[in-house]
Amino acid sequence: MSLLQAPRSVGFKEWSFVCDSLAQGIQTIILRKGGIHEGRGGFEWKHQGFFLFPTWFHTQGEKLRWIPENAAASFPPEEERTHVNIRGYTTLEHVWKVTDWEKMEAIAPLHLWNEDVVRERFAYDEESCLHIALVRAYKLPQSWSFPYTKSYGGCRSWVNLPENGLDLLANATPALAEKVWNETAQKLRAILD
């Protein structure tokens, strides 16, 4: 799918530092268990392309092996949030549902979450698994800012965003060079396919 053909403006909610890691080319995968409000069927990858909607989780730096330079030392409570700043967009390239913990251990060098966080998500409920998405991230030409509304809150993965963000995609640039992204994707596929 071409970035220029993105059908709608949708955001995928993820920790702020993880959004930064994707837009900066630090990693190319997303691990997801799902939010409380995902519905009866649980989490699913509903969109082929989506903006990275940063969430403010105050201890996220302690749960990751990488944090951005000049990262915020703390975040105000989500209910005090007044605006959203989006810096990245991704296209969904491949998805796996991983039920084998050994495979999760094998992909550890390809992501930035600490093992205890991954293990907690993997064994969260009666079905031990995680959804792993290989994504192609793009950095927007400038930060896209808009007011935060209550409709963005809650424990859900997907949120509808203003349509004017789609205009930024024409000038978005890949977070990783093609060769580097392909090498990383090949490593992930060799483990999970």
C-alpha positions as CSV (number, residue, x, y, z in Angstrom):
1,M,0.0,0.0,0.0
2,S,1.3,3.4,-0.9
3,L,1.4,6.0,1.8
4,L,-0.5,8.3,-0.5
5,Q,-3.4,5.8,-0.6
6,A,-4.0,5.6,3.1
7,P,-7.8,5.3,3.3
8,R,-8.4,6.9,6.7
9,S,-6.6,8.6,9.5
10,V,-6.4,6.1,12.3
11,G,-4.0,6.0,15.3
12,F,-2.5,3.0,17.0
13,K,-1.9,3.7,20.7
14,E,1.5,2.7,22.0
15,W,3.9,3.9,24.6
16,S,5.5,7.2,23.6
17,F,9.1,5.8,23.7
18,V,8.1,2.8,21.6
19,C,6.6,5.2,19.0
20,D,9.8,7.1,19.0
21,S,11.8,3.9,18.6
22,L,9.8,3.0,15.5
23,A,10.0,6.5,13.9
24,Q,13.7,6.6,14.6
25,G,14.4,3.2,13.1
26,I,15.5,1.6,16.4
27,Q,13.1,-1.3,15.9
28,T,10.6,-2.5,13.3
29,I,8.2,-4.6,15.3
30,I,5.3,-4.1,17.6
31,L,4.3,-6.6,20.4
32,R,0.6,-6.5,21.3
33,K,-1.6,-8.4,23.7
34,G,-4.5,-6.1,23.4
35,G,-6.4,-3.6,25.5
36,I,-9.4,-4.1,27.8
37,H,-11.8,-2.6,25.3
38,E,-10.8,-4.7,22.3
39,G,-14.2,-6.6,22.3
40,R,-15.1,-10.3,22.4
41,G,-12.7,-11.3,19.7
42,G,-9.7,-9.7,21.4
43,F,-7.0,-7.7,19.7
44,E,-6.6,-7.7,15.9
45,W,-4.6,-5.7,13.4
46,K,-7.5,-3.9,11.7
47,H,-5.5,-1.4,9.6
48,Q,-2.8,-1.7,7.0
49,G,-1.4,1.7,7.7
50,F,-1.7,3.8,10.9
51,F,-0.2,6.8,12.7
52,L,1.8,6.1,15.9
53,F,-0.3,7.6,18.7
54,P,1.9,8.1,21.8
55,T,0.5,7.2,25.2
56,W,1.9,8.6,28.4
57,F,2.9,5.8,30.8
58,H,5.1,7.3,33.5
59,T,7.3,4.2,34.1
60,Q,7.8,3.2,30.5
61,G,11.5,4.0,30.7
62,E,12.0,1.4,33.4
63,K,10.3,-1.2,31.2
64,L,12.4,-0.7,28.1
65,R,16.1,-1.2,27.1
66,W,16.2,2.0,25.1
67,I,14.8,5.5,25.7
68,P,15.1,8.5,23.4
69,E,17.6,11.2,23.9
70,N,16.1,14.1,25.9
71,A,13.2,11.9,26.9
72,A,10.7,13.3,29.3
73,A,11.5,12.4,32.9
74,S,7.9,12.2,33.7
75,F,4.5,12.5,32.1
76,P,1.4,14.2,33.5
77,P,-1.7,12.0,34.1
78,E,-3.5,11.1,30.9
79,E,-6.6,12.9,32.1
80,E,-4.6,16.2,32.2
81,R,-3.4,15.8,28.6
82,T,-4.4,18.7,26.3
83,H,-2.7,17.8,23.0
84,V,-1.3,15.0,20.9
85,N,2.0,15.1,19.0
86,I,2.5,12.5,16.3
87,R,5.8,12.0,14.6
88,G,5.4,8.6,12.8
89,Y,3.3,6.5,10.6
90,T,3.7,2.7,9.9
91,T,2.5,0.2,7.3
92,L,1.7,-3.3,8.5
93,E,3.9,-5.7,6.6
94,H,3.4,-9.1,8.3
95,V,1.7,-10.4,11.5
96,W,2.4,-13.5,13.6
97,K,0.5,-14.9,16.6
98,V,3.3,-16.4,18.7
99,T,2.4,-19.1,21.3
100,D,5.9,-20.5,21.7
101,W,8.0,-18.7,24.5
102,E,11.2,-19.9,22.9
103,K,10.4,-17.8,19.8
104,M,9.7,-14.8,22.0
105,E,13.2,-15.2,23.5
106,A,14.7,-15.6,20.1
107,I,13.3,-12.2,18.8
108,A,14.5,-10.3,22.0
109,P,17.5,-8.7,20.2
110,L,15.0,-7.2,17.6
111,H,12.9,-5.2,20.1
112,L,13.5,-2.9,23.1
113,W,11.1,-4.3,25.8
114,N,12.6,-5.8,28.9
115,E,12.0,-9.6,29.3
116,D,9.8,-9.3,32.3
117,V,7.4,-7.0,30.4
118,V,7.3,-9.4,27.4
119,R,6.7,-12.4,29.7
120,E,3.9,-10.6,31.6
121,R,2.1,-9.8,28.3
122,F,2.7,-13.2,26.9
123,A,1.2,-15.0,29.9
124,Y,-1.4,-12.4,30.7
125,D,-4.5,-14.6,30.4
126,E,-5.5,-18.2,29.7
127,E,-3.9,-18.1,26.2
128,S,-0.2,-17.5,26.4
129,C,0.6,-15.6,23.2
130,L,1.5,-12.3,21.7
131,H,0.7,-10.7,18.4
132,I,3.9,-9.7,16.6
133,A,3.7,-7.1,13.8
134,L,6.5,-6.4,11.4
135,V,6.0,-2.8,10.4
136,R,7.6,-0.3,8.1
137,A,7.9,3.0,9.9
138,Y,8.0,6.5,8.4
139,K,9.0,9.8,10.0
140,L,6.6,12.6,9.3
141,P,8.1,15.8,7.8
142,Q,7.1,17.6,11.0
143,S,5.3,16.8,14.2
144,W,1.6,16.7,13.8
145,S,-0.2,18.3,16.7
146,F,-3.9,18.5,17.5
147,P,-6.1,18.8,20.6
148,Y,-6.5,15.7,22.8
149,T,-10.1,14.7,23.5
150,K,-11.6,12.1,25.8
151,S,-12.4,9.9,22.8
152,Y,-8.7,9.1,22.6
153,G,-8.6,7.8,26.2
154,G,-9.3,4.3,27.6
155,C,-7.6,1.0,27.1
156,R,-8.0,0.5,23.4
157,S,-5.6,0.1,20.6
158,W,-7.2,2.0,17.8
159,V,-8.5,5.6,17.6
160,N,-9.9,7.7,14.8
161,L,-7.8,10.9,14.1
162,P,-8.4,14.1,12.2
163,E,-8.2,13.6,8.5
164,N,-5.7,16.5,7.9
165,G,-2.9,14.3,9.1
166,L,-3.1,12.3,5.8
167,D,-1.6,15.3,4.0
168,L,1.7,14.7,5.8
169,L,2.2,11.3,4.3
170,A,3.3,12.6,0.9
171,N,6.5,13.9,2.5
172,A,7.1,11.1,5.1
173,T,10.5,9.4,4.9
174,P,11.4,5.8,5.8
175,A,12.8,5.4,9.3
176,L,15.3,2.8,8.0
177,A,17.0,2.4,4.6
178,E,15.5,-0.3,2.5
179,K,18.5,-2.6,2.9
180,V,18.6,-2.4,6.7
181,W,14.9,-2.9,7.0
182,N,15.0,-5.9,4.7
183,E,17.8,-7.4,6.8
184,T,15.9,-7.0,10.0
185,A,12.7,-8.3,8.4
186,Q,14.6,-11.4,7.2
187,K,15.9,-12.1,10.7
188,L,12.4,-11.9,12.2
189,R,10.9,-14.1,9.5
190,A,13.6,-16.7,9.9
191,I,12.6,-17.1,13.6
192,L,8.8,-16.8,13.3
193,D,7.9,-18.3,9.9
